[in-house]
Amino acid sequence: MLTQLVPLILFGIAAGFSPGPNNIVTSHSAFNFGFKKTIPTMLGVVFGWTLLSIFLVYGSGILFNNFKYSQIIIKILGSIYLLFLAYKISFFKTKIKTKIKKPVNFLNTFFFQFVNPKSIIAGSTAVSLFIDTQINFLRDSITFVVLMFLIAVGSQITWCLTGTYLRKFATSEKFINNFNYFMSFLLIVCVIMFYV
């Protein structure tokens, strides 16, 4: 794998930093609640993704080969959850007089990684492309998991800062609602892309 380190990093950056459910939810949370309150959301993504990476390294082939419908079931469950999140984001109203709701919490984003089609597909692809199960499996596995962890941290911070930055322009309730509608729309687009 060491000869393929640069392609793996580039693959990880493309998968980790591109718009997807995790990044959209983090950006939305930072926009509506600020950086500090979004930290649990980001940690859930980072640690959930890291644990998923470990599982994929050691079990994706076994799971998907022995249980042929497991990948389809995960895709459907993940899609349903994303549509639910899109609904919640779309109808999130920010009014000064109303009680401020909490952002998506650590456990929600942590466990979502195991039904997130983008995470599973990208992770499974990376494992199949970059890990040699015959030679230096342990070294390659550790390298892979550490890189995926670092990329997840960078991606989550970047998208959180993007949401926080855009918050500075939120001078009206209409702007905030339009931002929420746009984030909701992006989640729905993610779901559609899983099936085309």
C-alpha positions, -999 to +999 in steps of 0.1 A: +000+000+000+029+024+007+034+027-031-003+037-034-002+062-005-007+093-026-036+078-046-052+067-013-049+102+002-063+117-030-092+092-030-098+100+007-098+137+002-122+134-028-146+112-008-143+130+025-145+166+014-171+163-013-207+172-004-224+143+013-247+136+042-221+140+069-207+172+056-241+187+049-254+180+084-223+194+099-224+226+079-261+230+086-255+225+123-227+250+124-247+275+105-277+273+129-259+266+162-222+277+158-189+259+159-189+250+196-223+233+196-214+214+165-184+197+180-204+166+192-219+163+157-184+163+142-170+139+168-198+114+161-189+115+124-152+112+129-153+083+154-182+065+137-164+067+103-131+055+119-149+025+135-167+018+102-133+019+085-120-007+109-150-029+103-147-025+066-110-035+066-118-067+085-153-076+075-167-060+044-159-089+021-173-114+045-205-094+051-213-085+015-203-119+002-222-140+027-252-117+030-260-106-005-289-083+005-270-066+033-257-038+011-292-031-003-307-031+032-280-006+044-286+016+013-324+017+020-321+024+057-296+051+051-318+067+024-348+067+048-328+084+075-314+110+051-349+118+039-360+122+075-330+145+081-339+165+050-374+170+063-361+181+098-337+206+082-362+220+058-388+227+085-363+240+110-374+275+119-351+300+136-370+325+156-356+346+183-386+340+206-387+303+202-365+280+223-333+270+204-333+234+195-301+212+198-281+202+168-278+165+157-260+148+186-229+125+189-248+092+190-270+101+159-240+109+137-219+081+152-245+053+144-255+069+111-221+060+097-232+023+096-262+030+074-247+059+054-245+047+018-217+072+009-195+061+038-200+024+032-195+026-006-165+049-004-150+028+024-156-005+007-141+008-025-110+022-008-105-011+011-108-032-021-084-008-040-057-001-015-055-030+010-035-061+001-049-090+023-019-112+015+011-090+022+015-065+051-022-066+059-018-053+095+005-024+084-018-015+055-049-017+078-034+007+104-022+031+077-056+031+061-075+037+093-052+065+105-055+082+072-093+079+071-094+093+106-072+124+097-092+130+065-125+128+085-112+154+110-101+177+083-133+174+064-156+179+094-137+210+105-137+225+070-175+220+066-182+232+101-161+264+094-180+269+061-213+268+080-200+291+107-187+315+081-220+316+062-238+323+095-222+358+095-243+366+064-275+354+081-290+388+086-326+378+081-349+349+089-355+344+051-318+339+045-316+313+072-347+295+060-334+295+024-300+280+036-319+253+055-340+245+023-308+243+003-291+219+027-323+198+027-323+198-011-286+186-011-295+157+012-323+147-011-299+149-041-275+126-022-303+100-018-312+102-055-275+098-065-273+065-045-298+050-070-286+063-104 
